[in-house]
Structure formats: structure tokens, C-alpha cells
Amino acid sequence: MPDSAAPLITNDVVVFGLIAATLALIFWAASGPTPFLQRFFRVVPALLLCYFIPAIYNTAGVLDGTLTRVYNPIARDVLLPGALVLLTLSIDLPAILRLGPKLLIMFGAATFGIMAGAVASFLLFSWIHPETVAGDTWAGMAALSGSWIGGGANMVAIREVFQVDATTFGQFAVVDVAVASLWMAILLFLAGRAKEIDARSGADTRALDELTAHVAAYEAEHARIPSLTDLMLIVGVAFGVVGLAHAIAVPVAGWFEAHVPWAAQVSLTSPFVWMVVLSTTFGLMLSFTRARRLEGAGASRVGTLLLYFLIACIGMQMDLLALLDRPWLFALAAVWMLTHVLILWIAARLVRAPLFYFAIGSQGNIGGPASAPVVAAAFHPSLAPVGVLLGTVGYATGTYLAYVTGITLRALAGG
């Protein structure tokens, strides 16, 4: 949204209502009430509209997604951890571990692709358009690598490490949202065609098929029409754990900041990181208790609902026109992303990985725990916890690996 124009809607409650109504309208349309809508949603996944329509609101000046508190703290600090709890308490961890080493290979290849892509794109533009990588661009790229390997907390940590200029950081934040969102949209589009793509590529999907069949059988055995008590328990468990995670995260992060000198380098001084880790951990612990039976009443469906709202709130922060200020950065990031995709594709061909491993390996890095479960759920709702687990791995490694990337870029820049 242009800086000179005030948004049409400034009331957070009205913004919340608009996003909720938009999601309802999208899903109503996706249910196929008319032949035209049936044909339309065969081509355009509903999840894409959940992202891009709020982005249009922001770009057109209907709202300002960077100012409203609907994303932060409501969606980011309440709905996200609530979704993590509900999606992980229904997880069958032993079954996921049986997916085997291919998933970790793809995740590692995705991380390597981001680091290699940073170097490759910097060198390429040093040759074809030096102005793009002039000045402190390398530092902005280092911060962006923190986001694409880990998440926003890692990006901010790298900003502090390399003292990235505020303007440069803001430009790369826009690039981050735009390019990562476009790639996520492509993955969501491909998810609907996963069976055909895997069949053509000869991917080995046996472990993945066994997991989805196992989860589907569990759901069929325990599924029931949820009562008011069931729904109250689902909501109470989700947000009770969220409250507990927040209560613990702040003092734990403060303790690490005061007593562990290197903690900031791995984001251990960020309450948000601890909140995500604790919510996921508590959810996993609950999966070994009777709380897992809440899945029969639709716990993961409620968690998925929270994720859809979250992704709409992420979308409303995107300004589709902001890249006009420095369009070559978009080209730089596009080359960077294409390098990441190429390396990941080569790894997938070598190990005969299914499209799901390709998608979640990439989004587990680039999207993190906020959006990796959304992409995973687009393949099958039962796979969302896999996205959660891989997304949180990036938080542990993102700052360190982005620091290595930044040091490399600084050397290439002659710093």
C-alpha cells in the first residue's frame, strides 16, 4: 500500500471480520455451487485465493497488513501456536519416522540450495548488473537467507549481527514475502497434481502412502460427530497450551540472553522461537496421551482452520507494488530461488523422492512452521505435522547457516 495513502479500514476488529468473511466466501465458492465455480477451482486452488485476495486488499489500500494487530499478535502469537498444538497432538510420530531418510535428505538439499543460491545469484548479478549487489546488498541477502532457512526471528537476528541498514532490510523483507509467496503458490498448485507428477517421475511413494492410509484408518476408527464438550476441550487444550508456552517462553528467552553469550546466534533469546518450540513440543507430548483421541472429534480440522486464517493474515502484509522501488532485487531473488529449486529437483531425482518430499523440504526451510504445515496439508491433512516438525528444524539452524552465508557474501563483496 502506498505510504501517502491511509488505509480504508483501520479498525482491527473490522479487518478481522473482513478476513473471516473472505475466507468463508472462498470456501463456499470452492464447494462448487455452480458449474463455473467447479471448473474454476479445478484450476485455481482455494488456498491460493486465501493468500492473494488479502494481498490485493493490502495493495489496493483497503487495509494495511503491516499496521493491523490482526496478524501480530493475534494470528502469529495465538492462532499459529494453537494450530501447532492441534496438528501435533494428533500426530503418529512413529509412523512419520518410518517415512525414512529421504525426507531428511530433501530437507538438507533444500537448505544447501538456499545457501548455494545466495552465492550463485550474487556472482551472476556482479557480472550482469553490478548495481544490484552494490553497497550493503550482501547484508540484506544474509538477512534474507536467515528467513529462508529458518524464519522471521532468524532474519531479525542476522540483521542485528551484520547491522543491516533499515532501508535495505525493508526492501529485502518485501522481496522475502513476494518471492516466497509466489513459490508457495506454485507448490500449492502442484499439490493438487501430486499423483500425476509422482507417476510420471517414477517416485517411490510407498512410505508416504502407508502413512496417509494409516492416519486415515485411525480417523475412520475414532471419528465422531463432535459434541460441545469435544469442541470446548479442543479449544481449551489448544489455547491453554498456548498460554503456558507464552508464560514459559519469555523468562526462558530472558535467561538465555542474560547467561548464554552465544544464544542470540541461534535465536535462543527470542520468545517467539521458544513459543513455537514449546507449543510443538507440548503438542507432541500430548500425542502420546488420551488427548490424541480429540482427533476423532476434529482437532486437526480446527488446527487447519487456524492455519487458513493465519495464511490469509500473512497474505495481507504483501504489497504487490512495493518491488517497483528496486525491481532488480526481485530478479536477484528469483535466480536465487531457481537455484534452490534446481538443486532440490536434482536431489529428488537421485533418491526418487515424491513431490511431497520436494515441496515440504523446500517450504520447511522457506516457509518455516507458519506455512510449511499449510503446504503439507494441501497434499493431505494428516501430513500437516510433518510440515510442523521440519519447519521448527529451520529455527535451530537458520541463524548459524545464514551467518555462514553472510560471511561468504561479505567476502565476495570485498568486505
C-alpha positions as CSV (number, residue, x, y, z in Angstrom):
1,M,0.0,0.0,0.0
2,P,1.4,3.4,-0.9
3,D,2.8,5.3,2.1
4,S,1.0,8.5,1.1
5,A,-2.5,6.9,1.4
6,A,-4.2,5.9,4.6
7,P,-5.9,2.5,4.6
8,L,-9.7,2.5,4.1
9,I,-10.0,0.2,7.2
10,T,-8.0,0.9,10.3
11,N,-10.2,-0.8,12.9
12,D,-8.6,-4.2,13.8
13,V,-12.0,-5.8,14.5
14,V,-13.2,-4.8,11.1
15,V,-10.1,-6.2,9.5
16,F,-10.6,-9.4,11.4
17,G,-14.2,-9.6,10.2
18,L,-13.2,-8.9,6.6
19,I,-10.6,-11.7,6.6
20,A,-13.0,-14.1,8.2
21,A,-15.8,-13.2,5.7
22,T,-13.3,-13.5,2.8
23,L,-12.3,-17.0,3.8
24,A,-15.9,-18.1,4.2
25,L,-16.7,-16.8,0.7
26,I,-13.7,-18.5,-0.8
27,F,-14.6,-21.9,0.8
28,W,-18.3,-21.5,-0.1
29,A,-17.3,-20.9,-3.7
30,A,-14.8,-23.8,-3.7
31,S,-17.6,-26.1,-2.6
32,G,-18.8,-25.8,-6.2
33,P,-22.3,-24.3,-6.0
34,T,-22.2,-23.6,-9.8
35,P,-20.6,-25.4,-12.8
36,F,-18.4,-22.3,-13.5
37,L,-17.0,-22.4,-9.9
38,Q,-16.5,-26.1,-10.1
39,R,-14.3,-25.6,-13.3
40,F,-12.6,-22.6,-11.8
41,F,-11.5,-24.3,-8.6
42,R,-10.2,-27.3,-10.5
43,V,-7.5,-25.0,-11.9
44,V,-7.1,-22.5,-9.0
45,P,-6.8,-24.0,-5.5
46,A,-8.8,-22.2,-2.8
47,L,-5.7,-21.9,-0.8
48,L,-4.2,-19.5,-3.3
49,L,-7.1,-17.2,-3.1
50,C,-6.8,-17.3,0.7
51,Y,-3.4,-15.7,0.3
52,F,-3.8,-13.4,-2.7
53,I,-7.1,-11.8,-2.1
54,P,-5.9,-10.4,1.3
55,A,-2.7,-9.3,-0.6
56,I,-5.0,-7.4,-3.0
57,Y,-6.7,-5.7,-0.1
58,N,-3.3,-4.5,1.2
59,T,-2.0,-3.4,-2.2
60,A,-5.3,-1.5,-3.0
61,G,-5.2,0.3,0.3
62,V,-8.3,-1.3,1.8
63,L,-6.2,-2.2,4.8
64,D,-2.6,-2.0,6.0
65,G,-1.4,-5.5,6.9
66,T,1.8,-4.2,8.4
67,L,0.0,-2.0,10.9
68,T,-3.0,-4.1,12.0
69,R,-2.7,-6.2,15.1
70,V,-4.7,-9.0,13.5
71,Y,-1.5,-10.7,12.3
72,N,0.7,-9.7,15.3
73,P,-0.2,-10.6,18.0
74,I,-3.5,-12.4,17.2
75,A,-2.6,-14.7,14.2
76,R,1.1,-15.0,14.9
77,D,1.2,-15.4,18.6
78,V,-2.2,-17.0,19.3
79,L,-3.5,-18.8,16.2
80,L,-0.2,-20.1,14.9
81,P,0.8,-21.9,18.2
82,G,-2.8,-23.0,18.7
83,A,-2.6,-24.7,15.2
84,L,0.7,-26.2,16.1
85,V,-0.7,-27.8,19.2
86,L,-3.8,-29.2,17.5
87,L,-1.8,-30.5,14.5
88,T,0.9,-32.2,16.6
89,L,-1.3,-33.7,19.3
90,S,-2.9,-35.9,16.6
91,I,0.5,-36.9,15.1
92,D,1.6,-40.5,14.9
93,L,5.3,-39.9,15.4
94,P,6.5,-43.5,14.9
95,A,4.6,-43.6,11.6
96,I,6.2,-40.3,10.5
97,L,9.7,-41.6,11.4
98,R,9.0,-44.6,9.1
99,L,9.0,-42.1,6.2
100,G,12.7,-42.8,6.2
101,P,15.9,-40.8,5.4
102,K,14.7,-39.4,2.0
103,L,12.7,-36.7,3.7
104,L,15.8,-35.5,5.7
105,I,17.9,-35.7,2.5
106,M,15.4,-33.5,0.7
107,F,15.3,-31.0,3.6
108,G,19.1,-30.9,3.7
109,A,19.2,-30.4,-0.1
110,A,16.8,-27.5,0.2
111,T,18.9,-25.8,2.9
112,F,22.1,-26.3,0.7
113,G,20.2,-24.9,-2.3
114,I,19.4,-21.7,-0.4
115,M,23.0,-21.2,0.6
116,A,24.3,-22.0,-2.8
117,G,21.6,-19.9,-4.5
118,A,22.7,-16.9,-2.5
119,V,26.3,-17.2,-3.7
120,A,25.3,-18.0,-7.3
121,S,22.9,-15.1,-7.6
122,F,25.3,-12.7,-6.1
123,L,28.1,-13.7,-8.5
124,L,25.7,-13.7,-11.5
125,F,24.5,-10.2,-10.8
126,S,28.0,-9.0,-10.0
127,W,28.6,-9.8,-13.7
128,I,25.4,-8.8,-15.5
129,H,24.2,-5.9,-13.3
130,P,26.7,-4.8,-10.6
131,E,24.4,-2.1,-9.2
132,T,22.0,-4.7,-7.9
133,V,24.6,-6.1,-5.5
134,A,26.4,-2.9,-4.7
135,G,26.8,-1.4,-1.2
136,D,25.3,-3.4,1.6
137,T,23.2,-5.6,-0.6
138,W,25.2,-8.6,0.7
139,A,24.0,-7.9,4.2
140,G,20.4,-7.8,3.1
141,M,20.9,-11.1,1.3
142,A,22.3,-12.6,4.5
143,A,19.2,-11.5,6.4
144,L,17.0,-13.0,3.7
145,S,18.9,-16.3,3.9
146,G,18.1,-16.3,7.6
147,S,14.4,-16.1,6.8
148,W,14.6,-18.7,4.0
149,I,16.5,-21.2,6.1
150,G,14.7,-20.5,9.4
151,G,12.2,-17.8,9.8
152,G,11.5,-14.2,10.7
153,A,13.3,-14.5,14.1
154,N,16.4,-15.7,12.3
155,M,16.1,-12.9,9.8
156,V,16.0,-10.3,12.5
157,A,18.9,-12.0,14.3
158,I,21.1,-11.8,11.2
159,R,20.0,-8.1,10.8
160,E,21.5,-7.4,14.2
161,V,24.6,-9.5,13.6
162,F,25.5,-7.6,10.3
163,Q,23.9,-4.3,11.3
164,V,21.8,-4.2,8.1
165,D,20.6,-0.8,7.1
166,A,16.9,-0.3,7.8
167,T,16.0,0.6,4.2
168,T,17.9,-2.3,2.8
169,F,16.3,-4.6,5.4
170,G,12.8,-3.3,4.5
171,Q,13.4,-3.9,0.7
172,F,14.5,-7.5,1.4
173,A,11.6,-8.0,3.7
174,V,9.3,-7.2,0.7
175,V,11.4,-9.4,-1.6
176,D,11.0,-12.2,1.0
177,V,7.3,-12.0,1.1
178,A,6.8,-11.6,-2.6
179,V,9.1,-14.4,-3.9
180,A,8.4,-16.8,-1.1
181,S,4.7,-16.3,-1.5
182,L,4.9,-16.9,-5.3
183,W,6.9,-20.1,-4.7
184,M,4.4,-21.2,-2.1
185,A,1.6,-20.5,-4.5
186,I,3.3,-22.7,-7.1
187,L,3.7,-25.5,-4.5
188,L,0.0,-25.3,-3.6
189,F,-0.9,-25.5,-7.3
190,L,1.4,-28.6,-7.8
191,A,0.0,-30.3,-4.6
192,G,-3.3,-30.9,-6.4
193,R,-1.5,-32.7,-9.1
194,A,0.9,-34.7,-6.9
195,K,-0.3,-38.2,-8.0
196,E,0.1,-37.5,-11.7
197,I,3.5,-35.9,-11.2
198,D,4.8,-38.8,-9.0
199,A,3.5,-41.3,-11.5
200,R,5.4,-39.6,-14.4
201,S,8.6,-39.2,-12.4
202,G,8.6,-42.8,-11.0
203,A,8.8,-41.6,-7.4
204,D,8.7,-44.1,-4.6
205,T,5.6,-43.1,-2.6
206,R,5.1,-46.3,-0.7
207,A,6.1,-44.9,2.8
208,L,4.0,-41.8,2.2
209,D,1.0,-43.8,1.0
210,E,1.3,-46.1,4.1
211,L,1.4,-43.1,6.4
212,T,-1.7,-41.5,4.9
213,A,-3.6,-44.8,4.9
214,H,-2.6,-45.4,8.5
215,V,-3.8,-42.0,9.6
216,A,-7.0,-42.3,7.5
217,A,-7.7,-45.6,9.2
218,Y,-7.2,-44.1,12.6
219,E,-9.5,-41.2,11.8
220,A,-12.2,-43.6,10.5
221,E,-12.0,-45.7,13.6
222,H,-12.2,-42.8,16.0
223,A,-14.2,-40.3,14.1
224,R,-17.4,-39.0,15.7
225,I,-19.7,-36.0,15.5
226,P,-18.1,-33.5,17.9
227,S,-20.2,-32.5,20.9
228,L,-20.0,-29.1,22.6
229,T,-17.8,-30.8,25.2
230,D,-15.4,-32.0,22.5
231,L,-15.1,-28.6,20.9
232,M,-14.6,-27.0,24.3
233,L,-11.8,-29.5,25.0
234,I,-10.2,-28.9,21.7
235,V,-10.2,-25.1,22.2
236,G,-9.2,-25.4,25.8
237,V,-6.3,-27.7,25.1
238,A,-5.0,-25.6,22.2
239,F,-5.1,-22.2,23.8
240,G,-4.3,-23.5,27.3
241,V,-1.1,-24.8,25.9
242,V,-0.5,-21.6,24.0
243,G,-0.8,-19.6,27.3
244,L,1.6,-22.0,29.0
245,A,4.1,-21.7,26.2
246,H,4.0,-17.9,26.3
247,A,4.3,-17.9,30.1
248,I,7.5,-20.1,29.8
249,A,9.0,-18.6,26.7
250,V,9.5,-15.1,28.0
251,P,11.6,-15.9,31.1
252,V,13.4,-18.7,29.3
253,A,14.5,-16.4,26.5
254,G,15.5,-13.8,29.0
255,W,17.6,-16.3,30.9
256,F,19.5,-17.3,27.8
257,E,20.0,-13.7,26.9
258,A,21.5,-12.9,30.3
259,H,23.6,-16.1,30.8
260,V,24.5,-17.6,27.4
261,P,26.6,-15.3,25.3
262,W,26.2,-17.3,22.1
263,A,22.4,-17.8,22.5
264,A,21.4,-14.9,20.2
265,Q,23.3,-16.6,17.3
266,V,20.9,-19.5,17.3
267,S,17.8,-17.4,18.2
268,L,17.5,-18.7,21.7
269,T,16.9,-15.2,23.0
270,S,13.7,-14.9,21.0
271,P,10.5,-15.5,23.0
272,F,8.7,-16.2,19.7
273,V,11.2,-19.1,18.9
274,W,10.7,-20.6,22.3
275,M,6.9,-20.2,22.0
276,V,6.9,-22.1,18.7
277,V,9.2,-24.8,20.0
278,L,7.3,-25.2,23.3
279,S,3.9,-25.3,21.5
280,T,5.2,-28.0,19.2
281,T,6.9,-30.0,22.0
282,F,3.8,-29.9,24.2
283,G,1.6,-31.0,21.3
284,L,4.0,-33.9,20.6
285,M,3.8,-34.9,24.3
286,L,0.0,-34.8,24.2
287,S,0.1,-37.2,21.1
288,F,1.2,-39.9,23.5
289,T,-1.7,-39.4,25.8
290,R,-5.5,-39.7,25.7
291,A,-5.6,-36.2,24.3
292,R,-4.9,-37.7,20.9
293,R,-8.5,-39.0,20.9
294,L,-9.6,-35.5,20.3
295,E,-8.5,-36.1,16.7
296,G,-11.7,-38.2,16.3
297,A,-13.7,-35.0,17.1
298,G,-11.8,-33.0,14.5
299,A,-8.8,-31.5,16.4
300,S,-6.7,-31.3,13.2
301,R,-9.6,-29.7,11.3
302,V,-9.8,-27.0,13.8
303,G,-6.0,-26.6,13.6
304,T,-6.2,-26.4,9.8
305,L,-8.9,-23.7,10.1
306,L,-6.5,-21.7,12.3
307,L,-3.8,-22.2,9.7
308,Y,-6.0,-20.9,6.9
309,F,-6.7,-17.8,8.9
310,L,-3.0,-17.4,9.5
311,I,-2.1,-17.7,5.9
312,A,-4.7,-15.0,5.0
313,C,-3.1,-12.7,7.6
314,I,0.3,-13.4,6.1
315,G,-1.0,-12.5,2.7
316,M,-2.5,-9.2,3.8
317,Q,1.1,-8.0,4.6
318,M,2.1,-8.3,1.0
319,D,2.3,-5.2,-1.2
320,L,2.2,-6.3,-4.8
321,L,3.6,-3.0,-6.0
322,A,6.4,-2.4,-3.5
323,L,9.0,-4.1,-5.6
324,L,8.8,-1.3,-8.1
325,D,11.1,0.7,-5.8
326,R,14.0,-1.7,-6.6
327,P,12.9,-4.3,-9.2
328,W,16.3,-5.8,-9.8
329,L,16.2,-7.3,-6.3
330,F,13.2,-9.3,-7.4
331,A,15.3,-10.7,-10.3
332,L,18.1,-11.4,-7.9
333,A,15.8,-13.3,-5.6
334,A,14.2,-15.2,-8.5
335,V,17.6,-16.5,-9.6
336,W,18.3,-17.4,-6.0
337,M,15.1,-19.3,-5.7
338,L,15.6,-21.1,-9.1
339,T,19.0,-22.3,-7.9
340,H,17.4,-23.7,-4.8
341,V,14.7,-25.4,-6.8
342,L,17.2,-26.9,-9.3
343,I,19.3,-28.4,-6.6
344,L,16.2,-29.8,-4.8
345,W,14.9,-31.2,-8.1
346,I,18.3,-33.0,-8.8
347,A,18.2,-34.5,-5.2
348,A,14.6,-35.6,-5.8
349,R,15.5,-37.3,-9.0
350,L,18.5,-39.0,-7.4
351,V,16.6,-40.5,-4.5
352,R,13.3,-40.9,-6.3
353,A,11.5,-38.7,-3.8
354,P,7.8,-38.0,-4.2
355,L,6.6,-34.4,-4.8
356,F,5.5,-34.1,-1.2
357,Y,9.1,-34.5,0.0
358,F,10.2,-31.9,-2.6
359,A,7.6,-29.5,-1.5
360,I,7.9,-29.8,2.2
361,G,11.7,-29.9,2.1
362,S,11.6,-26.6,0.4
363,Q,8.7,-25.0,2.4
364,G,10.1,-26.3,5.7
365,N,13.1,-24.0,5.0
366,I,11.5,-21.1,3.2
367,G,8.1,-21.0,4.9
368,G,9.0,-22.4,8.3
369,P,6.4,-23.6,10.8
370,A,4.0,-20.8,9.8
371,S,3.3,-22.1,6.3
372,A,5.0,-25.4,5.9
373,P,2.0,-27.2,7.6
374,V,-0.3,-25.4,5.1
375,V,1.6,-26.8,2.1
376,A,1.8,-30.2,3.8
377,A,-2.0,-30.2,4.4
378,A,-2.6,-29.4,0.8
379,F,-1.3,-32.9,0.0
380,H,-3.2,-34.5,2.8
381,P,-4.5,-33.1,6.1
382,S,-2.8,-35.9,8.0
383,L,0.6,-34.7,6.7
384,A,0.5,-31.2,8.3
385,P,2.5,-32.3,11.4
386,V,5.4,-33.3,9.1
387,G,5.5,-29.6,8.0
388,V,5.4,-28.5,11.6
389,L,8.4,-30.7,12.5
390,L,10.5,-29.7,9.6
391,G,9.6,-26.0,9.9
392,T,10.9,-26.0,13.5
393,V,14.2,-27.6,12.5
394,G,15.0,-24.5,10.5
395,Y,14.8,-22.3,13.6
396,A,17.5,-24.3,15.2
397,T,19.9,-24.0,12.2
398,G,18.8,-20.8,10.4
399,T,20.8,-18.2,12.2
400,Y,24.1,-20.2,12.1
401,L,23.8,-21.2,8.5
402,A,22.7,-17.7,7.5
403,Y,25.7,-16.3,9.3
404,V,28.0,-18.6,7.3
405,T,26.2,-17.4,4.1
406,G,26.6,-13.7,5.2
407,I,30.3,-14.2,5.8
408,T,30.7,-15.7,2.4
409,L,28.7,-12.9,0.7
410,R,30.7,-10.3,2.5
411,A,33.9,-11.8,1.3
412,L,32.6,-11.8,-2.3
413,A,31.6,-8.2,-1.9
414,G,35.2,-7.3,-0.8
415,G,34.2,-6.6,2.8
